[in-house]
Amino acid sequence: MNTSIDLTILKVLSNETRMSILQWLKDPEANFGPECAPVKCEFEGGVCVGSIQEKSGLAQSVISGYLSMMQKAGLLESKRVGQWTYYRRNEEKIEEFLKCLSVEL
């Protein structure tokens, strides 16, 4: 485990919409409904970019940028299924970050 706080993750979390996306993805079925799950795909908890964009009310380009930033920071995982891209939380990385934060602060 890294012993210093990941400032990239803190930057990602400093935006209200990005925080909301992480919160929504914590319980995707409750926040997006079962119909948002990938069809014929083993990517449990994944939600389509379009569903995230619709819930946020922001432009798809903005949401795509946010999701890319969150994925680069390690907070999200993605999988492409046909023409759709699905995102879900990277629980292992989130847990690692929270442990480090509790130790450092």
N, C-alpha and C positions, 0 to 999 in steps of 0.2 A: 504494500500500500504506500502510495505517495505521502510524504509527511508534511508537505506544504499545501495550503489551500489553492485550489485551481481557480485562478482569477478569470479565466475564460468562462467558466461555469457561472461565477458571480456576475459577470457582465451579461450573460444570457438571462439569468434570473432577475436582472434589474429592470426588465421590461414587463409591464403588466400583462400584455397579451401572451407573451411566451410563458409566463408563470401560469396563466389560465390554461394554456394548451397542456402543460404538464399535469395540471390538476384534472382536466377533463380526461386525459388519457389514463389517469389512475383507475378510473372506472368507466371504460369506453361504452359498455352496453347501456349504463344508466344515462350517460351524457350524449350519446349519439344514436342509441337504439341498436338492436341486433342486426338490422339490415345493412349496417355499415361495415360488417366484418368481411374480410376477403372471401370470395367464393372459391371453393376447391383449392384452398391454400392453407398450408400449415404455418400460419403466422398469427397465432392467438394474440388477441388484444390490439391488432393492427386496425387503424382507421384511415380511410382514404383522404387524400389531401383536400378534395372537394368538400367533404363533410366538415373538416376542420375549418376550411375557409368560410363555408356557409354559417357555421356557428359563430365565428368571430365577427362576421360582417365586414371584414377587410378584403381588399383586392387579392386575387389569387397570387399575383406576383409578390406581394408583401408576405403572405403566409408561406409561400414557397421559400422565400429568403429566410424567414424565421426558422422554418423547419430544417433547412440546410445548416444554419448556424448552430441549432440545437444538436443536430446530428454530429457535426464536426467537434462539438464540445463533449460528445460521448453520451449525452442525455437521452438520445433517441436512436432507435434502430429502424431501418427501412427495408422494404421488399417490393420489388416491381412485379406486378401480376398483369400481364397483357399491357393494356394502355394505362393502367392505374398504378399509383405508388401508394403504399400503405406505411404508416408510421406507428410505432409503439414505444413505450418507455423502456430504457435500458436500466432495469431495476438494480443490477449489479453495480453499475457506475454511480447511480444515485445514492445507493447505500454506502459505497466507498467515500463519496464526497461528504455525505452527512457525518460519517464517523470522523473523517479528517477535520471537519468543521468543529465538531464537538471537542476534539482534542486541542486544536489550535486556539479556539476562542474560549 
